[in-house]
Amino acid sequence: MEAVLLIAVLIFSVVVHEVAHAWQARREGDDTADRLGRITLNPLPHLDPIGSVIVPLVLHFSGSGFLFGWARPVPVNPANYRSPVWGDIRVSMAGIVSNLGLAVLSTFALAIAFKAQSVLGPLGGTTAVAAQAAYYGVLINLVLAFFNLVPIPPLDGSHVLFHLLPKPLAMRYREAGRYGLLILMGLFYFFPGVFTYLLWPVTFFAGLGTEFARLWI
């Protein structure tokens, strides 16, 4: 049951993340993702079997203490943006903002579930499941938001850093970006503690959100 809840919440969260990219791209003047039917909460057009199911399950059952996943990236064409630089930054940040928003909503859902548990007592069995799902919503969305801020391609933070760098350095950064996935895998394998350190805000804000939710009881 726990694994099912985890995967369900993760899939919903990464789908919202990608829809946010697609929606913002359309606002910036690029309808590529819209024409391909990617502005939808239907998970089927977005799912990546490896990133949306297999990797999260492996991380969960291996007891890694870290849960992450992804959906199929939405196709965008920055050349269509009315402002190529700021458009790319806003589209990249849209996914992060969407996950932060879901984390906040999940905190309120957690508070409601806690309150229902305190009122219903032994009769509130389903509220325990709801509370668990809401807590996963807080945790998973904070992980997605803060991890995507890491400026290593293809993560969203890399798009922001690219536009902040001087042009010659930005070009070298883009070339190195072709090896971004290898760099991420290498960091995971050789320096697993790096991501624990980088994601300390997740632990902090998840704890803060849980305490806030408990205050409602």
C-alpha positions as YAML, in Angstrom:
chain: A
units: angstrom
residues:
- id: 1
  name: MET
  ca: [0.00, 0.00, 0.00]
- id: 2
  name: GLU
  ca: [2.83, 2.37, 0.89]
- id: 3
  name: ALA
  ca: [4.54, 1.82, -2.47]
- id: 4
  name: VAL
  ca: [1.25, 2.36, -4.33]
- id: 5
  name: LEU
  ca: [0.68, 5.66, -2.51]
- id: 6
  name: LEU
  ca: [4.25, 6.78, -3.21]
- id: 7
  name: ILE
  ca: [4.05, 6.05, -6.92]
- id: 8
  name: ALA
  ca: [0.57, 7.58, -7.26]
- id: 9
  name: VAL
  ca: [1.62, 10.83, -5.56]
- id: 10
  name: LEU
  ca: [4.90, 10.94, -7.49]
- id: 11
  name: ILE
  ca: [3.20, 10.40, -10.85]
- id: 12
  name: PHE
  ca: [0.66, 13.14, -10.14]
- id: 13
  name: SER
  ca: [3.44, 15.50, -9.03]
- id: 14
  name: VAL
  ca: [5.70, 14.98, -12.06]
- id: 15
  name: VAL
  ca: [2.70, 15.26, -14.41]
- id: 16
  name: VAL
  ca: [1.76, 18.62, -12.88]
- id: 17
  name: HIS
  ca: [5.42, 19.66, -13.19]
- id: 18
  name: GLU
  ca: [5.46, 18.94, -16.93]
- id: 19
  name: VAL
  ca: [2.00, 20.46, -17.52]
- id: 20
  name: ALA
  ca: [3.27, 23.65, -15.86]
- id: 21
  name: HIS
  ca: [6.18, 23.77, -18.31]
- id: 22
  name: ALA
  ca: [3.82, 23.25, -21.26]
- id: 23
  name: TRP
  ca: [1.27, 25.79, -20.01]
- id: 24
  name: GLN
  ca: [3.92, 28.46, -19.44]
- id: 25
  name: ALA
  ca: [5.49, 27.75, -22.84]
- id: 26
  name: ARG
  ca: [2.12, 28.41, -24.47]
- id: 27
  name: ARG
  ca: [1.88, 31.69, -22.57]
- id: 28
  name: GLU
  ca: [5.34, 32.62, -23.87]
- id: 29
  name: GLY
  ca: [4.23, 32.03, -27.47]
- id: 30
  name: ASP
  ca: [5.22, 28.41, -28.12]
- id: 31
  name: ASP
  ca: [2.33, 26.00, -28.70]
- id: 32
  name: THR
  ca: [4.48, 22.93, -29.49]
- id: 33
  name: ALA
  ca: [3.51, 21.02, -26.35]
- id: 34
  name: ASP
  ca: [-0.11, 22.15, -26.64]
- id: 35
  name: ARG
  ca: [-0.39, 20.78, -30.19]
- id: 36
  name: LEU
  ca: [1.02, 17.46, -29.00]
- id: 37
  name: GLY
  ca: [-1.64, 17.18, -26.30]
- id: 38
  name: ARG
  ca: [0.69, 17.68, -23.35]
- id: 39
  name: ILE
  ca: [-1.39, 20.28, -21.50]
- id: 40
  name: THR
  ca: [-3.45, 17.62, -19.76]
- id: 41
  name: LEU
  ca: [-3.46, 15.99, -16.33]
- id: 42
  name: ASN
  ca: [-4.06, 12.63, -17.99]
- id: 43
  name: PRO
  ca: [-0.83, 10.85, -16.98]
- id: 44
  name: LEU
  ca: [-0.59, 8.62, -20.07]
- id: 45
  name: PRO
  ca: [0.98, 11.19, -22.45]
- id: 46
  name: HIS
  ca: [3.51, 12.13, -19.77]
- id: 47
  name: LEU
  ca: [4.61, 8.84, -18.23]
- id: 48
  name: ASP
  ca: [8.16, 7.58, -18.58]
- id: 49
  name: PRO
  ca: [8.14, 3.89, -17.52]
- id: 50
  name: ILE
  ca: [11.66, 4.11, -16.14]
- id: 51
  name: GLY
  ca: [11.54, 7.53, -14.50]
- id: 52
  name: SER
  ca: [7.93, 7.42, -13.32]
- id: 53
  name: VAL
  ca: [7.77, 3.85, -12.00]
- id: 54
  name: ILE
  ca: [10.95, 1.74, -12.05]
- id: 55
  name: VAL
  ca: [13.47, 4.23, -10.60]
- id: 56
  name: PRO
  ca: [11.15, 5.37, -7.76]
- id: 57
  name: LEU
  ca: [10.36, 1.75, -6.83]
- id: 58
  name: VAL
  ca: [14.04, 0.79, -6.83]
- id: 59
  name: LEU
  ca: [14.91, 3.80, -4.66]
- id: 60
  name: HIS
  ca: [12.06, 3.03, -2.28]
- id: 61
  name: PHE
  ca: [12.71, -0.69, -1.82]
- id: 62
  name: SER
  ca: [16.49, -0.24, -1.64]
- id: 63
  name: GLY
  ca: [16.00, 1.91, 1.45]
- id: 64
  name: SER
  ca: [18.03, 4.72, -0.10]
- id: 65
  name: GLY
  ca: [16.15, 7.34, 1.91]
- id: 66
  name: PHE
  ca: [15.84, 9.38, -1.27]
- id: 67
  name: LEU
  ca: [12.90, 9.31, -3.66]
- id: 68
  name: PHE
  ca: [12.95, 10.89, -7.08]
- id: 69
  name: GLY
  ca: [11.39, 10.38, -10.48]
- id: 70
  name: TRP
  ca: [10.48, 12.14, -13.68]
- id: 71
  name: ALA
  ca: [8.01, 12.21, -16.55]
- id: 72
  name: ARG
  ca: [8.68, 12.62, -20.26]
- id: 73
  name: PRO
  ca: [9.96, 16.18, -20.79]
- id: 74
  name: VAL
  ca: [7.51, 18.33, -22.73]
- id: 75
  name: PRO
  ca: [8.85, 19.44, -26.12]
- id: 76
  name: VAL
  ca: [9.31, 23.21, -26.37]
- id: 77
  name: ASN
  ca: [10.83, 25.52, -28.95]
- id: 78
  name: PRO
  ca: [12.40, 28.56, -27.24]
- id: 79
  name: ALA
  ca: [12.75, 30.23, -30.65]
- id: 80
  name: ASN
  ca: [8.98, 30.79, -30.53]
- id: 81
  name: TYR
  ca: [9.10, 32.62, -27.22]
- id: 82
  name: ARG
  ca: [8.35, 36.32, -27.37]
- id: 83
  name: SER
  ca: [11.38, 36.79, -25.13]
- id: 84
  name: PRO
  ca: [13.77, 33.86, -25.72]
- id: 85
  name: VAL
  ca: [15.85, 34.49, -22.59]
- id: 86
  name: TRP
  ca: [13.19, 35.38, -20.03]
- id: 87
  name: GLY
  ca: [10.73, 33.01, -21.66]
- id: 88
  name: ASP
  ca: [13.12, 30.10, -21.18]
- id: 89
  name: ILE
  ca: [13.73, 31.10, -17.56]
- id: 90
  name: ARG
  ca: [10.01, 31.40, -16.80]
- id: 91
  name: VAL
  ca: [9.18, 28.09, -18.51]
- id: 92
  name: SER
  ca: [11.96, 26.36, -16.57]
- id: 93
  name: MET
  ca: [10.86, 27.84, -13.25]
- id: 94
  name: ALA
  ca: [7.17, 27.01, -13.86]
- id: 95
  name: GLY
  ca: [7.73, 23.35, -13.00]
- id: 96
  name: ILE
  ca: [9.51, 24.22, -9.77]
- id: 97
  name: VAL
  ca: [6.81, 26.70, -8.76]
- id: 98
  name: SER
  ca: [4.11, 24.11, -9.47]
- id: 99
  name: ASN
  ca: [5.78, 21.62, -7.12]
- id: 100
  name: LEU
  ca: [6.13, 24.23, -4.39]
- id: 101
  name: GLY
  ca: [2.43, 25.00, -4.81]
- id: 102
  name: LEU
  ca: [1.54, 21.31, -4.51]
- id: 103
  name: ALA
  ca: [3.69, 21.06, -1.38]
- id: 104
  name: VAL
  ca: [1.70, 23.91, 0.20]
- id: 105
  name: LEU
  ca: [-1.64, 22.37, -0.81]
- id: 106
  name: SER
  ca: [-0.49, 19.01, 0.55]
- id: 107
  name: THR
  ca: [0.34, 20.67, 3.87]
- id: 108
  name: PHE
  ca: [-3.25, 21.93, 4.16]
- id: 109
  name: ALA
  ca: [-4.55, 18.48, 3.13]
- id: 110
  name: LEU
  ca: [-2.38, 16.96, 5.85]
- id: 111
  name: ALA
  ca: [-3.84, 19.36, 8.41]
- id: 112
  name: ILE
  ca: [-7.38, 18.40, 7.38]
- id: 113
  name: ALA
  ca: [-6.52, 14.69, 7.59]
- id: 114
  name: PHE
  ca: [-5.02, 15.14, 11.06]
- id: 115
  name: LYS
  ca: [-8.12, 17.00, 12.19]
- id: 116
  name: ALA
  ca: [-10.40, 14.28, 10.79]
- id: 117
  name: GLN
  ca: [-8.37, 11.63, 12.62]
- id: 118
  name: SER
  ca: [-8.71, 13.48, 15.93]
- id: 119
  name: VAL
  ca: [-12.49, 13.84, 15.48]
- id: 120
  name: LEU
  ca: [-13.31, 10.37, 14.14]
- id: 121
  name: GLY
  ca: [-10.84, 8.40, 16.24]
- id: 122
  name: PRO
  ca: [-10.97, 4.63, 15.50]
- id: 123
  name: LEU
  ca: [-13.62, 5.25, 12.84]
- id: 124
  name: GLY
  ca: [-11.23, 7.36, 10.78]
- id: 125
  name: GLY
  ca: [-9.22, 4.55, 9.21]
- id: 126
  name: THR
  ca: [-9.30, 6.07, 5.74]
- id: 127
  name: THR
  ca: [-8.06, 9.38, 7.09]
- id: 128
  name: ALA
  ca: [-4.80, 7.67, 8.05]
- id: 129
  name: VAL
  ca: [-4.30, 6.77, 4.38]
- id: 130
  name: ALA
  ca: [-5.20, 10.33, 3.39]
- id: 131
  name: ALA
  ca: [-2.71, 11.72, 5.90]
- id: 132
  name: GLN
  ca: [0.02, 9.43, 4.55]
- id: 133
  name: ALA
  ca: [-0.72, 10.48, 0.95]
- id: 134
  name: ALA
  ca: [-0.72, 14.16, 1.95]
- id: 135
  name: TYR
  ca: [2.62, 13.76, 3.75]
- id: 136
  name: TYR
  ca: [4.08, 12.12, 0.65]
- id: 137
  name: GLY
  ca: [2.71, 15.07, -1.31]
- id: 138
  name: VAL
  ca: [4.66, 17.47, 0.89]
- id: 139
  name: LEU
  ca: [7.86, 15.45, 0.81]
- id: 140
  name: ILE
  ca: [7.90, 14.45, -2.87]
- id: 141
  name: ASN
  ca: [7.05, 17.91, -4.17]
- id: 142
  name: LEU
  ca: [9.73, 19.53, -2.03]
- id: 143
  name: VAL
  ca: [12.26, 17.01, -3.36]
- id: 144
  name: LEU
  ca: [11.20, 17.72, -6.95]
- id: 145
  name: ALA
  ca: [11.33, 21.49, -6.43]
- id: 146
  name: PHE
  ca: [14.71, 21.69, -4.71]
- id: 147
  name: PHE
  ca: [16.38, 18.96, -6.74]
- id: 148
  name: ASN
  ca: [15.36, 20.66, -9.99]
- id: 149
  name: LEU
  ca: [17.10, 23.83, -8.79]
- id: 150
  name: VAL
  ca: [20.44, 22.00, -9.05]
- id: 151
  name: PRO
  ca: [22.15, 23.63, -12.08]
- id: 152
  name: ILE
  ca: [23.15, 20.41, -13.84]
- id: 153
  name: PRO
  ca: [21.51, 19.70, -17.23]
- id: 154
  name: PRO
  ca: [18.84, 18.59, -17.89]
- id: 155
  name: LEU
  ca: [17.48, 19.89, -14.57]
- id: 156
  name: ASP
  ca: [15.50, 23.15, -14.64]
- id: 157
  name: GLY
  ca: [18.11, 25.09, -12.71]
- id: 158
  name: SER
  ca: [20.58, 24.63, -15.57]
- id: 159
  name: HIS
  ca: [18.41, 26.76, -17.89]
- id: 160
  name: VAL
  ca: [18.46, 29.63, -15.41]
- id: 161
  name: LEU
  ca: [22.23, 29.43, -14.87]
- id: 162
  name: PHE
  ca: [22.86, 29.27, -18.63]
- id: 163
  name: HIS
  ca: [21.25, 32.67, -19.13]
- id: 164
  name: LEU
  ca: [23.10, 34.19, -16.18]
- id: 165
  name: LEU
  ca: [26.56, 33.20, -17.39]
- id: 166
  name: PRO
  ca: [28.70, 35.34, -19.74]
- id: 167
  name: LYS
  ca: [28.15, 34.15, -23.31]
- id: 168
  name: PRO
  ca: [31.52, 32.37, -23.86]
- id: 169
  name: LEU
  ca: [31.15, 30.52, -20.56]
- id: 170
  name: ALA
  ca: [27.48, 29.79, -21.28]
- id: 171
  name: MET
  ca: [28.43, 28.09, -24.55]
- id: 172
  name: ARG
  ca: [30.94, 25.85, -22.78]
- id: 173
  name: TYR
  ca: [28.34, 25.12, -20.11]
- id: 174
  name: ARG
  ca: [25.84, 24.07, -22.78]
- id: 175
  name: GLU
  ca: [28.40, 21.76, -24.40]
- id: 176
  name: ALA
  ca: [29.17, 20.16, -21.03]
- id: 177
  name: GLY
  ca: [25.42, 19.75, -20.58]
- id: 178
  name: ARG
  ca: [25.48, 16.84, -23.01]
- id: 179
  name: TYR
  ca: [27.09, 14.86, -20.21]
- id: 180
  name: GLY
  ca: [24.68, 16.12, -17.55]
- id: 181
  name: LEU
  ca: [23.03, 12.75, -16.93]
- id: 182
  name: LEU
  ca: [26.41, 11.06, -16.59]
- id: 183
  name: ILE
  ca: [27.49, 13.76, -14.13]
- id: 184
  name: LEU
  ca: [24.33, 13.25, -12.07]
- id: 185
  name: MET
  ca: [24.75, 9.47, -12.08]
- id: 186
  name: GLY
  ca: [28.40, 9.85, -11.07]
- id: 187
  name: LEU
  ca: [27.48, 12.13, -8.18]
- id: 188
  name: PHE
  ca: [24.80, 9.70, -7.03]
- id: 189
  name: TYR
  ca: [27.22, 6.77, -7.15]
- id: 190
  name: PHE
  ca: [30.48, 8.27, -5.87]
- id: 191
  name: PHE
  ca: [29.22, 11.09, -3.65]
- id: 192
  name: PRO
  ca: [25.72, 10.13, -2.42]
- id: 193
  name: GLY
  ca: [26.09, 12.44, 0.56]
- id: 194
  name: VAL
  ca: [26.20, 15.48, -1.75]
- id: 195
  name: PHE
  ca: [22.48, 15.26, -2.48]
- id: 196
  name: THR
  ca: [21.65, 14.70, 1.18]
- id: 197
  name: TYR
  ca: [23.43, 17.98, 1.88]
- id: 198
  name: LEU
  ca: [21.88, 19.80, -1.07]
- id: 199
  name: LEU
  ca: [18.38, 18.67, -0.12]
- id: 200
  name: TRP
  ca: [18.52, 19.66, 3.55]
- id: 201
  name: PRO
  ca: [15.80, 22.29, 2.86]
- id: 202
  name: VAL
  ca: [13.45, 19.39, 2.05]
- id: 203
  name: THR
  ca: [13.87, 17.93, 5.53]
- id: 204
  name: PHE
  ca: [13.52, 21.37, 7.11]
- id: 205
  name: PHE
  ca: [10.40, 22.47, 5.24]
- id: 206
  name: ALA
  ca: [8.76, 19.03, 5.39]
- id: 207
  name: GLY
  ca: [9.17, 19.09, 9.16]
- id: 208
  name: LEU
  ca: [7.88, 22.66, 9.29]
- id: 209
  name: GLY
  ca: [4.84, 21.73, 7.20]
- id: 210
  name: THR
  ca: [4.06, 18.72, 9.37]
- id: 211
  name: GLU
  ca: [4.26, 20.79, 12.55]
- id: 212
  name: PHE
  ca: [2.03, 23.44, 10.97]
- id: 213
  name: ALA
  ca: [-0.50, 20.74, 10.07]
- id: 214
  name: ARG
  ca: [-0.47, 19.35, 13.62]
- id: 215
  name: LEU
  ca: [-1.26, 22.80, 15.05]
- id: 216
  name: TRP
  ca: [-4.73, 22.48, 13.50]
- id: 217
  name: ILE
  ca: [-5.64, 19.46, 15.62]
...
